[in-house]
Amino acid sequence: MRTETFTGGRDVFARFPGARVCGRVDGAITYLAESGGLPYLLVVEGGGAVTVLAFEDEAERARHLSGRVAAGETRPRAAGSAG
């Protein structure tokens, strides 16, 4: 999984025109998206910053999501954290 954070939310969403809402927790909205045949998660914070999580395949994204749902989270964890 690769993670990048951007401040220009509109520019990020232009790369993922089919993004769809996955969930909302503590003011952050998570979207499922695909680009170039790869699955992504987009996490939009209340202030407009967008964190893009890129996955190798659907199975990796599903494992990531199942861990977050079990923990009641949708936001990415800090680098070096379990998960």
N, C-alpha and C positions, 0 to 999 in steps of 0.2 A: 504494500500500500504506500502510495506517495501522497503527501499533504502539502498544499500551498494555500496561503491566505492573501486575499486581494481586498482593496478598499473600494474599487469600482464595480459594484454589483451588477449594473446594467451591462457593462462590457463582458462580464463573466457569463451572464445568462445568454448573451448573443451567441456564445459557443455551444449552448445546450438548448436549442429551441423546443425540444420535446420534454423538458424537465417537468416533473409532476410532484406534487406535495406528498410527502411520506409521513410527516409527523411534526408536532410542535411541543417543545418543552422549555419552560423558563424563558419565553420570549424568542427563542431561536426556532427557525423553521428549517426542516430538512427536506430536500428534494432528491428524488431518484432521477438520474440522467444517464444518457449514453452518448458517446462520441467516438467515431472511428472504430466502432465495434467493441469498445471497452466500457465497462460500467463505472459510474461515478456516483458520489453523494455530494450534494452542495448543502452547506450549512450556513444559513443567513442569520447573523446576529442582529439584535435590535438596532445597533448603531449603523448597520449597513455593510459591515465587513462580511465577506463571503469566504468560507474555507472550502476548498475543493479537495475531495479525497478520491484518488484514482485507484482502481483495483485491477488485478490481472484478469479476473473472471467473475462471473455471477456468484460462484460458490464462495469466493473470498468476501464479496460484498455481503452475501447472506450471513456468513459467519460473523462479520463485523456488526451487522444490524441485530442479529439475535443476541449478541452479547450486550448491546446497548439497550435493547428492549428489556432484557432481564434485569438490568441495572437501573432502568427508568431514565436513561440518557439518550440523547441524539448528538450531542456535541462531541467533537474529537477530543481524545485525551491528550495530555501533554506528551511530548516526545520522551520515550523511555518508559512510559507507563505500560502496564500489562494490557493486552487486548489487541 
